Amino acid sequence: MVDAHMRSDSNAETATSSNPIGRSSGRFVARTQVLSVDDVARATRRMAHEIIERNHGLDRVVLIGMERGGVPIAEALAKALLDIEGIDVPLGSVDVSFYRDDIGTARIVPEVTRISFPVEQAHVVLCDDVLFTGRTVRAALDAVTDFGRPSTIQLAVMVDRGHRELPIRPDYVGKNLPTSRGESVNVSLDGVALGTMVHDEENIAE
Amino acid sequence: MKDLLTIDQLGADGINEIMKAADSFAEVCQRPVPKVPALRGRTVASMFFEDSTRTRTSFETAARRLSADTLNFSAASSSVNKGESLRDTVETIEAMGVDAIIVRHRSSGAPQQIAKWASASVINAGDGWHAHPTQALLDVYTIRQEGRSFEGLRIAIVGDIRHSRVARSNIEAFSALGAEVTVVAPPTLLPPHVDALGAKVSHDIDAVLAETDVLYLLRMQRERMDQALVPSLGEYHRAFGLTPNRASRLADNALIMHPGPMNRGVEISPEVTDDPRVRVLNQVTNGVIVRMAVLYLVLSSAAAERSAS
């Protein structure tokens, strides 16, 4: 995931704002480093422990990363769970493009959803990098339930930046980060930074 | 991309973008419930002024799997027979509130004309001898699914090139992706300016078999037989048909493709239709997948253009 480093949540979730340009536009300019690479590793490990505690082990627990930023988070959590419990939990990914309530505000070529295990009766932990409006999570809930009826769906995010527009809350949070709407958060396994998106001239002209 | 009218408008990048989206829809089609709400509330109208059950059914299946509503207009049972003009027909359908119109027409250029009149997206499902872009896209997807790279891939298209919109669109698509295309036909079944196709030309299928990675057979249209372009269908089969003997000279990993419906005993011997290298049913399955991708991309970019303006 090369572009996990360059990604910011405003790419994924500003489809609700007035920016019609889409996911790949703009450039993230960091202002403050919020979490270091070690902080992210520690937060991942703590969330893994919480997942085990909450589910009384890892029986029927599966991880599903939300494309694209949630996929490396899910992979890191799976690795932490393996280190702690010695259990390789099923790992999948979901692209929510087909379930969004704002199709057409951005032209997005979707990623392939990979859920190769049954979600029926499973404890599904949805993973994302940033929780913002909650609309992507809403879409992901629809996407996952199209595959079956899980016992529970839980939500793990590296950063909760607030500004929810739907009644959705996370179960596992790496870092609560109060932000203003205009700010952007850049999350990768190398760290978390707060900054702004800069739209270059040629992107606006598109 | 408000409309999809030809392969040329896409170029290699546009084709590849559709292929990438099609991978996602292939996954959707494998689910227990092969349906997503992506185009909920959108209406897709199919207007077929020329009969085609396969293509129409494929598009309608694709639209339904995207949760779009479908509306079927068939010229045979319509007011076209009462003398209504094409423009009036299109305006009437559009006034019912459709987001996309899928057009099949016997006249080349009809979809282009309709796209100028309509604010809805227009998808060309075959016009005259001109173009059939979604057929070319599903054929590209089928070859790509085999893990084959198009760069330098040797593709022979055999049959009635002259009257074939499939041949034209497929040559455009295969060439754009870097394949080496050879058309194989008797001179009577080649178009007048054959060089303009951008493909090599051969009149001898036996000369190209050994150097072919993909053998693409076109349907011999029986209705052409009264024009004395070939002596008889039996004669055509002997000279250009894929017989067991010819099939044995194709490489083991070659692919045999056909847009359907196959005329057994004309372009292909009945024994060869069961050859493991035949990909005809994959082509049909992939037709739904690729048309889902086209509908999704065309309708989402049409909406994006509207919200940007």
Interface residues (C-beta under 8 A of the other chain):
Chain A: P20 I21 G22 D95 S97 F98 Y99 I103 G104 T105 A106 R107 I108 V109 P110 E111 V112 T113 R114 D142 A143 D146 F147 G148
Chain B: E17 K20 A21 D23 S24 A26 E27 V28 R31 P32 V33 K35 V36 P37 A38 L39 L66 Y296 L297 L299 S300 S301 A302 A303 A304 R306 S307 A308
